[in-house]
Each structure stands twice: as structure tokens, then as C-alpha cells.
Amino acid sequence: MKRFQKFLGVALFCPLIAWTQSQSSEGIPVQMVVSVGHFYSEQAPVPTRENLTVSEGLADAQVLEVTPVRSPLELFMLVDQCSSCEPGSKFEELQKFLLSQAPTTRIGVAYIKDGKLQIAVNPTTDRDRAIKGLSAPEGSKPSNPFVALADLIRQWAPDSARHVVLMISNGLDPAGSQGLRNAPAEAAIEQAERAGVMVFAMYHPSADYATADWSKLYDGQVQLAHVATETGGEAYFLGFGPMPSLAPFLADLGDHLANQYQVQFLARPGAAGNFAEITVKSTDSNVEIMAPSRVWVPAGK
């Protein structure tokens, strides 16, 4: 929860995937995926061993390698049926975004209906099949959306691909208390961090948002931002009403996915079988590197 913060627009992104290769007295080689976030130049900067730092706690970790990501992408669209307000042309924008993905990208579609996960299309390169599985929310019983998110991640078979979730929801937990911590959201974060899944979140309210308690709407947005940030993703929203267009945010997401790098570093030996809390930065203060707040370091065999 070290980077728990609220967002008023576009925030921060990047993913992770970690595993142990061998263990030495110097540390455990661990790999993760990071993204170039927002920057102030015409061309996206290229992270290297020389201009990238990884800190574990208060100590700098040794960066072994930084290379462009070559693994294919699996992208799951997770749509909360409770977020049923005025979809308008937004799902046409989502369809265009899916069609713009690389031919090797596998796309899945899932829904949250009455608090339960419903998978409409498993990840596939068949664009027509994915598009047919995507439809505007129809409305459902309000429920905590992060329970279904954790369920989706648990069912997602691990492989060499990058795994990304684009979650469209209001983030509300009707049964939960307001505050910084929400148990289902925390459980979804841990599940994603263990599996190396990146979560992007787009806020979309339910039809009664105009008469709802604004403090609860705010809390839903905070939880969406929390889950996205901690897993290396980004949260998108503008106020409490529906966003007039998803297109600029989808374009920003596309930029992040197109500028990703695999980073190998040495985690401390004592991190085996636990999470390594990390901070990833560029030595160039004008460049934002998006990374998860922690990576899972499996115990050696």
C-alpha cells in the first residue's frame, strides 16, 4: 500500500512478472516488466542498465539486464454490469482499440454479474469472436467488483505472455466500510502481484450516480486507483460522472503497452518465498517508469 494515492485523470502504469532462476550469496535473479510512463520529449526514452534504478526497501538492487519486451500480450476486458450508465459510443471505442492491437495479442472478455465472474470469451487472436463477446453493461445487483477480479486472475493459466486486465467499473463495495483498506481489493492486489498481472481501471458509474453519496463514489475511485497503481497499472476517471470519451485514455494505455521493458535484478537472498518491495526509477527526472510496488520471489527448488 506504499503508493496508495488518488488520481484525477491519467495516473500511472506498469506490470510485473517474477520468478526465481538461481540463488547466490549476492541475491536472487528476478525478472519483471516495466513501462515507460509519461515523459517530456518527442520520442519515448529507452531504459537501460545505466539509467534505471531498482531499490528494494532502502537499498539499491543490482540491475542485471534491461531489454525490450518480446513476449506476446494477453488482454482481458473485465466489464462490471453494474456500471450501466449511458454507454453511448464508448463500446465502439473499445472495439476500435481491440482491433488496433497486434495480431499476436490474445483478447478475452469477461463480465461481473451480480458479484460473480462470467467469462464470455477466453483469450483469442480471433478479433471477430472477441468483438462479438463485448457488449454494453445491462445492469446487475451492486457488488464488490474486486472479488470477481481476483477470481479472474486465479483462473488465468500462467504462461510466458504478459497478462493485462482492463477493468471497467465504478469500484464500489456496497457492503464495505469506507476507508483506505478494502479487504477484497487487497486480496485482488496480492493475487495480481503473485501472478504478474497488470490491472488498468476505467471508472464508469451506475445509472443512479447523480443521486448517490459522493463520498462513496470517491471511495470507489480510490480503490480502483489503488488496485491499478499497486499492480503496475493506471486508473482513469474524470469526476464522478461518466467520461465523455474513452478514446484518449485507451490511446494512453496503448502507448504504455508499446513501451515496455523486461528488467532483471537481484533481490536480496532473504526475499525467497516472499514479496520484494521495490521502487523503480529513471535517473532522468523527466521520465516516469511504471512498475509494480512489489514482486513475488518464489522459493528456490
N, C-alpha and C positions, 0 to 999 in steps of 0.2 A: 504494500500500500504506500510505498515511499514516494510515488509520483501521482498521488491522488489529487486531482485538480478539476476545475470546471472549465468548459470551453464555450466560446460564443462565436462559433463559426467553424473554421477548419483547425484541427489540432495537430495531432502528431501520429506518425505511423512507423511500424516495422515489426517484423516477425522473428520467429525463432525455431530452431530445431537442434537438439543437442544429443550427443552420445559420447560414450567413453570409448577410446581406441586403445590406449595403453596407459599405464600408470608408472610414473617415475618419481624420484625424490623431488624433482623440480615442480611437479604438478601433473594434472590430468588433461590431455588434449581434448578440447570440447569445441564443437562447431555450432554456429548459429548463423542465421541470415539477418542482415541489417539492411536498411533502406536509406537512401539519400532523401531527406525530407524537404524542407523549404530552404531555399538558398537565394543569394542575391548576385546572380551573374547570368549571362545569356545561356551558357552551357552548364548542364549538371556536373558538379565536381566528381572526380573519381577518387574514392577512398583507397588508401594504400597503407602498408605497414608503417610507413614513415609519418603519415598524417592522421592516423586513427589511434585512439587510446581506449583501452578497456580496463576499468577499475573494478575490483572485487572488494567490496567494503571500502576501506581506506587505502588499500594497497593497489598499485598498478600491476596488472597481469601482463605476462609476456604475450604479445601478438605474434603468432607464427606465420599466418598467411591470410591474405585478403584477395579474393578472386571474384569476378562477376558470376552471378548465379546462372547455372546452366540447367538446373533441374526443371522439369515441367511443372505447371501450376494446376492445382485443383481448387476450384472456387465454388463454394456453396452459397446460394441465396437462401437466407432464412427470413421468412416474412411472417410477422405477427398478425394473425387475423383480427386481433382486437384493434389494430391501428387502421381503422376503416374510414378515415375522414377524407373525402374529396380526392381520390387518387388522380383524377384528371389525366393528364398526359404523362404522368411520372412513370408509369409502367411501360409506355412506349420508349421513354428514355432508357429504362433498364434494358429493354430488348435491344436497342441500338448499342448499348455498352457491351452486352454479351456477344453480339455479332462482331464487335470490334476486337475481340480477344484473339490471340494467336491460335492457329488451327490445332496446335497440340494441347491447348488448355482444355481441361475436362470440367464441365459445369454441372452442378447439381442444384436441385430446387427442393426446398422443404418449407413447411408451414408450422406455426404454433396455433393449434386449435383447442380451445378450452383447456389450455395449460399443458397439452400433450404435443409431442413431436409427430408430425406427419411428413414422411419423405415422399415427394411426388416423383422426382427423377433423381436417380443416383448419378454421380459424376460421369459425364459422357462427352465425347467430342462431336456428337450429333447435335448441331445447333437447332435444327427444327424441333427435335424432341425436347430440348431444354426450353425453348421459347414456348412451346405448347403447354409445358408444365407450369409456366409463370402466369399468374392471373392476379388481379387486384384483390385486396382483402375483402372478405364478405362480412366480417364482424364475428365475434365469439365472446364467450364468458371471460371477463378480465382475469388475468393470472400472471404470476411471475414469469417473465419470458426467459430468465436465465436458467431455469430448470430444464427447459427444452434445449437450450444452447449446450448445456453440459451433456445432455443425452445424445445430441448430435455428434459431439466430439468423441464421446465414448464409442459410438458405433462406427466411427470413421477409421477404417483399417489403416495403420501406419505403413508408409512406403517411402520411396526416395523423393516424392513430389513435395512441392511447397503446398501447404494447406491453408486456405484463407476462407473466412466466413464474412459475408456481407449481410449484416443483420439489420432489418428494418422493423422498428418497434418504438413504443413510447417509453419503454424501460420501467414501467410502473409495476410495483408489487402491492396489489390491493390489500393483502393480508399482513404486510410487513410494517414495521415502525420506521419512521423517517430518521435518517442519521447517516453517518459516514459508512457504516458497515451494514451490508445486507448479506445474510448467510448464503442464499442461492447464487448471488453474484460472485462472492468469494470462492464458492465451490467451482463455478464455471471458470474463473480465472486460473485456479490451480489445475483443473483438468486441461485447459488450453496450454498452460505453460509446460506441463508434463509431456503433452503430445506435440508441442511445437506448432500449435495452430494460432494464426493471427486473426484477430477479430476487428473488423471495421463496423461501425454502427451509424445508421442514419435514423435520426428521430422522425417519427411520423405519428401524430396524435390520433386518439379515437375521436369519434364524431361529436362527443359531448365536451370537447376540450374547453370551449368558451365559457362553460358554466362550472368547470371543475375547480378544485382547490389548487391554486397556482403553486403553492409550496410543494404539493405532491408532484405536479408536473415537473417542477425544478428538480426534485429528488430523483425522478426517473431519468432526466437528462444527465444528472451527476453520475448515476450508476452506469449508464451507457458509456460515458466518457471514461469512467474508472476501468471498466472491463476492457475497453478498446486500448487505452494507454498502457495498462499493465501487460497486455499480451503483445504489444508492439504494433497495435493498430491505431486508428484515428476515429474520432467521433465528429459527426456533422449535424449541426442544427442552427436555426436562426429564430430565436424567440420561442414562444410556446405553441404557435400555430403551425400549420403545415408549410413546408418550404415551397416557395413558388416554382422551383425547378430543382431537379436532382443533377442536371447535366454538369454544372461546374464542379460539383463535388465528385461525381463519377470520373470526370476528367482528372481531378487531383488524385484520386485513387489509382487511376491508370498510370499516372506519372510515377507514383511510388512503386508500383509493381514492375515498372520498366527500368527502375534504377535500384536494383537490389544486388547485394554482395554477400558472399559466404565468408565468414570470419572464423578462423581457428585461433584459439588462445589457450593458455594453460591455466586451468582452475586449480585452486590450492588442493593438495592431496586430501585434506580433511573433508572436502566437499562431496566425496563419493557417496552415492546413495542419498543425496540431499539436493536442495536448491542452492545455486550460487547467485547471490545478489550482485548485480552488475550495473555499471554505468558506462555507456559508450558515447564517446565524443570525438569530434574532429578538432585538430589543432587550429583550424581556421574558424574563428568565431562567427563568421557569416554563413556557416554551413550547419544545418541541423541533421544529425544522424539519428534515425529512428530505430530503436532496439527495444526488446522486452526488458522488463525490470529485473528479471531473474531467469536462469536456465536450469533445467534439471540435469544433474550429473549422475547417471546410473552407477551403481556399484560395480566394480570390476568382477569379471568371472573368475 
